[in-house]
Amino acid sequence: MTVVRVKKPGGLDNLYVDQRSVAAPGPGEVSLRVHATSLNYHDYLVAVGHLPSEDGRVPMSDGAGVVTAVGEGVSEFAVGDRVVSTFFSDCVDGDVQDRHHSLTFGDGIDGFACTEATVPQTGLTHAPVGYSHEEAATLPCAAVTAWRALVYEGGIKPGDTVLVQGTGGVSLFALQFAKAAGARVIATTSSPAKMEKLRALGADEVVNYREYPEWSAQVMALTQGRGVDHVVEIGGAGTFAQSMQSCRNGGHISMIGVLAGFSGEVPTAAIMGRQLKVKGITVGSRRQQQDMIRAIDVNGIRPVIDDKIFALESLAEAFRYQESGGHFGKIVVTM
C-alpha cells in the first residue's frame, strides 16, 4: 500500500511517498481501506517537526474508509462498514489522560496518510449516515473539539451567545453546533468575502478584526454590553485577552488552539474579576464522538469542505495551502 512519511527533522520538503504492507488484524483490531483524510493544525505541527515523532512516522490524525477485515473479538464492526477514526486510539470515555497522547494517530502512532490501515477497534466509530468519506474524514479532530467545547464543557443551551474565531474547521463546526442548539453566533474574520460565507452558514453577526483590531469592543456593542456566554478560543496568547474582554461575567472560554502564539501574558486579575471559566480542550473521547455523530444524524449537519481537494501524493502541497490561510473550512486529501 501507499503511505506518506515524515523524515526527520521534519519540514514539508521531508515528506516522502513510500510503500509498505498492511498487517492482518489481530484480536480487537480492524483493517480498513482508507479513502480520505483531512488537515488539522496538529498534523501540520507533526509534518514540520514542531511536534517531534519518530523518523518515518505516517502523519494525519483523521481517517475515513471501509472495513476490509476484523480480528477476533470484534463485534461492533463488520466488513463493508463505513467508519471514521477517533483522534486518540484508546480514549474510550471520560477525561483525556496523559497516556492517551502517546497513542494519538499520526503522532504517537502511525496515522492515516495511507491507503490501508490496521488499528484498534477503539480507534474507530461508525461514520454518520449518508456522509461521503471526505465528509467523514473532517470529524475526528475539529468537530469533536468543537462539540466537546460547547456541549460537554460549555453546557450550551438555547438563547446563549457564542463567539467563534476565523473560518477553520473547529470554528465552523462550532458555528453549526451552536446554531443547532438554538444559540446566537458572533464570528470574527479578516476577509469581506469570508464574512459573507459566515453569514450564509448562519452567523448572526460577523466582525472584521482587521477593520477593528480591538474587536472585543465590537462584540460587547453587539451584545449591548453584556458579553458572550461562550468563546471557542483558537488563537491562544495572541487573542486570549480579547476573548476575555468579550465574555459576560461568569462566561466560559474553551482554549483549543495556539494559532496566534504558544505563550504570553495571562491577565489573571481579569479572569478573577469577571469570574471566567477557562477550560483547555484537547479533542475528546470516543464516547463524545459517538454522541456527536448521533446529533449530526438527527440535525443533518454537513461539514464545510474547501473547494481544493488534494491527492495523497500531494500532501505537502495541501499543507502549503493550509499555510497560506486561503482556505474556507476543512482541507481534504483523498486516496
SULMO-V16416 format. One record per residue. N is the residue number from 0. SS is DSSP state (@ for helix, = for strand, . for the rest). PHI is phi in degrees with one decimal (none if undefined). BURIAL is I if it has 24 or more other ideal C-beta (glycine too) atoms within 12 Angstrom, else O. Layout:
[[N,SS,PHI,BURIAL] [N,SS,PHI,BURIAL]]
//
This chain:
[[0,.,none,I] [1,=,-94.1,I] [2,=,-135.1,I] [3,=,-113.0,I] [4,=,-120.9,I] [5,=,-105.2,I] [6,.,-90.6,I] [7,.,-61.3,O] [8,.,-88.6,O] [9,.,97.9,I] [10,.,114.0,O] [11,@,-64.4,I] [12,@,-73.7,O] [13,@,-101.3,O] [14,=,-82.7,I] [15,=,-140.6,I] [16,=,-86.4,O] [17,=,-141.3,O] [18,=,-123.0,O] [19,.,-153.1,O] [20,.,-90.8,O] [21,.,-100.9,I] [22,.,-74.0,O] [23,.,-67.5,O] [24,.,-68.5,I] [25,.,-90.1,O] [26,.,-55.1,O] [27,.,76.4,O] [28,=,-114.7,I] [29,=,-133.7,I] [30,=,-101.8,I] [31,=,-143.0,I] [32,=,-87.7,I] [33,=,-83.4,I] [34,=,-107.8,I] [35,=,-159.2,I] [36,=,-140.4,I] [37,=,-137.6,I] [38,.,-87.6,I] [39,.,-127.6,I] [40,@,-61.3,I] [41,@,-57.7,I] [42,@,-63.3,I] [43,@,-61.7,I] [44,@,-62.7,I] [45,@,-66.0,I] [46,@,-62.9,I] [47,.,-90.6,I] [48,.,89.5,O] [49,.,-77.5,O] [50,.,-115.0,I] [51,.,-64.6,O] [52,.,-136.2,I] [53,.,-67.4,O] [54,.,-59.8,O] [55,.,85.2,O] [56,=,-60.2,I] [57,.,-87.8,I] [58,.,-82.7,I] [59,.,88.9,I] [60,.,-81.6,I] [61,.,-102.7,I] [62,.,-150.0,I] [63,=,-139.6,I] [64,=,-177.5,I] [65,=,-125.6,I] [66,=,-66.3,I] [67,=,-111.0,I] [68,=,-164.7,I] [69,=,-129.9,I] [70,.,-89.4,I] [71,.,-59.1,O] [72,.,86.6,O] [73,.,-89.9,I] [74,.,-118.7,O] [75,.,-78.1,O] [76,.,-124.8,I] [77,.,-136.7,O] [78,.,-55.6,O] [79,.,97.8,O] [80,.,-66.1,I] [81,=,-88.8,I] [82,=,-130.1,I] [83,=,-138.1,I] [84,=,-74.0,I] [85,.,-100.9,I] [86,.,-66.9,I] [87,=,-96.9,I] [88,.,-75.9,I] [89,.,-139.8,I] [90,.,-91.4,I] [91,.,-77.8,I] [92,.,-157.9,O] [93,.,79.9,O] [94,.,-73.9,O] [95,.,-72.4,I] [96,.,-107.1,O] [97,@,-55.2,O] [98,@,-65.0,O] [99,@,-68.7,I] [100,@,-66.7,I] [101,.,-72.2,O] [102,.,-119.4,I] [103,=,-79.5,I] [104,=,-60.3,I] [105,.,78.7,I] [106,.,-139.6,I] [107,.,-72.2,I] [108,=,-133.5,I] [109,.,-60.1,I] [110,.,-106.7,I] [111,.,-116.1,I] [112,.,-84.2,I] [113,=,-161.2,I] [114,.,-96.6,I] [115,=,-144.9,I] [116,=,-153.8,I] [117,=,-123.3,I] [118,=,-137.8,I] [119,=,-62.1,I] [120,@,-62.4,I] [121,@,-70.8,I] [122,@,-94.5,I] [123,=,-138.0,I] [124,=,-134.9,I] [125,=,-68.9,I] [126,.,-76.6,I] [127,.,-59.8,I] [128,.,-63.4,O] [129,.,82.2,O] [130,.,-76.8,I] [131,.,-73.8,I] [132,@,-62.5,I] [133,@,-63.5,I] [134,@,-66.6,I] [135,@,-61.6,I] [136,.,-68.8,I] [137,.,-84.7,I] [138,@,-86.0,I] [139,@,-57.9,I] [140,@,-93.7,I] [141,@,-68.2,I] [142,@,-68.2,I] [143,@,-64.2,I] [144,@,-60.3,I] [145,@,-64.4,I] [146,@,-61.6,I] [147,@,-63.0,I] [148,@,-59.1,I] [149,@,-89.2,I] [150,@,-87.9,I] [151,@,-76.9,I] [152,@,-88.3,I] [153,.,-88.4,I] [154,.,58.6,O] [155,.,-57.0,I] [156,.,-142.1,O] [157,.,-55.2,O] [158,.,92.4,O] [159,.,-67.7,I] [160,=,-116.1,I] [161,=,-120.3,I] [162,=,-105.4,I] [163,=,-118.9,I] [164,=,-117.1,I] [165,.,76.9,I] [166,.,-128.9,I] [167,.,-78.6,I] [168,@,-60.1,I] [169,@,-61.3,I] [170,@,-64.6,I] [171,@,-72.2,I] [172,@,-64.1,I] [173,@,-61.4,I] [174,@,-58.5,I] [175,@,-67.1,I] [176,@,-64.9,I] [177,@,-64.2,I] [178,@,-65.6,I] [179,@,-63.3,I] [180,.,-85.6,I] [181,.,85.6,O] [182,.,-96.9,I] [183,=,-92.0,I] [184,=,-122.9,I] [185,=,-110.3,I] [186,=,-118.5,I] [187,=,-119.6,I] [188,=,-161.5,I] [189,.,-114.0,O] [190,.,-122.1,O] [191,@,-57.4,O] [192,@,-64.2,O] [193,@,-70.8,I] [194,@,-59.7,I] [195,@,-67.2,O] [196,@,-65.4,I] [197,@,-63.9,I] [198,@,-63.3,O] [199,@,-64.1,O] [200,@,-79.8,I] [201,.,122.3,I] [202,.,-60.1,I] [203,.,-77.4,I] [204,=,-140.3,I] [205,=,-132.8,I] [206,=,-113.0,I] [207,=,-86.4,O] [208,.,-77.1,I] [209,.,-77.9,O] [210,.,-71.7,O] [211,.,-126.3,O] [212,.,-56.2,O] [213,.,-94.1,O] [214,@,-68.8,I] [215,@,-62.7,I] [216,@,-65.2,O] [217,@,-67.9,I] [218,@,-62.8,I] [219,@,-64.2,I] [220,@,-64.9,O] [221,@,-68.2,I] [222,.,-106.0,I] [223,.,54.9,O] [224,.,83.9,O] [225,.,-80.6,O] [226,.,95.5,I] [227,=,-90.1,I] [228,=,-81.6,I] [229,=,-136.6,I] [230,=,-123.2,I] [231,=,-97.2,I] [232,=,-90.7,I] [233,.,-107.6,I] [234,.,-82.4,I] [235,@,84.6,I] [236,@,-58.6,O] [237,@,-72.7,O] [238,.,-126.9,I] [239,@,-60.0,I] [240,@,-62.3,I] [241,@,-64.2,I] [242,@,-63.5,I] [243,@,-62.8,I] [244,@,-71.8,I] [245,@,-89.7,I] [246,=,-86.7,I] [247,=,-72.7,I] [248,=,-62.5,O] [249,=,84.2,O] [250,=,-69.5,I] [251,=,-118.4,I] [252,=,-118.0,I] [253,=,-96.6,I] [254,=,-88.6,I] [255,.,-123.2,I] [256,.,-149.8,I] [257,.,-135.3,I] [258,.,-62.9,I] [259,.,-107.9,I] [260,.,142.1,O] [261,.,-85.4,O] [262,.,-151.9,O] [263,.,173.8,O] [264,.,-68.8,O] [265,.,-108.3,O] [266,.,-75.8,O] [267,@,-62.6,O] [268,@,-63.3,O] [269,@,-69.0,I] [270,@,-61.4,I] [271,@,-68.3,O] [272,@,-63.5,O] [273,@,-90.7,I] [274,.,55.3,O] [275,.,-80.3,I] [276,=,-106.5,I] [277,=,-116.3,I] [278,=,-127.6,I] [279,=,-76.7,O] [280,.,-122.9,I] [281,.,-120.1,I] [282,.,51.6,I] [283,.,-178.1,I] [284,.,-91.9,I] [285,@,-61.0,I] [286,@,-60.6,I] [287,@,-64.2,I] [288,@,-65.5,I] [289,@,-63.7,I] [290,@,-62.2,O] [291,@,-61.6,I] [292,@,-65.3,I] [293,@,-61.7,O] [294,@,-66.8,I] [295,@,-61.2,I] [296,@,-61.6,O] [297,@,-73.2,O] [298,@,-91.5,O] [299,.,70.0,O] [300,.,-69.0,I] [301,.,-119.9,I] [302,.,-68.6,I] [303,.,-94.2,I] [304,=,-114.9,I] [305,=,-62.4,I] [306,=,-65.2,O] [307,=,-87.9,O] [308,=,-109.1,I] [309,=,-116.5,I] [310,=,-84.9,O] [311,@,-55.4,I] [312,@,-66.8,O] [313,@,-106.0,I] [314,@,-59.3,I] [315,@,-61.2,I] [316,@,-63.0,I] [317,@,-62.7,I] [318,@,-66.3,I] [319,@,-64.9,I] [320,@,-64.7,I] [321,@,-60.7,I] [322,@,-58.1,O] [323,@,-66.7,O] [324,.,74.1,O] [325,.,-83.9,O] [326,.,-80.7,I] [327,.,-129.3,I] [328,.,90.1,I] [329,=,-85.1,I] [330,=,-92.7,I] [331,=,-113.8,I] [332,=,-118.9,I] [333,=,-110.8,I] [334,.,-99.8,I]]
//
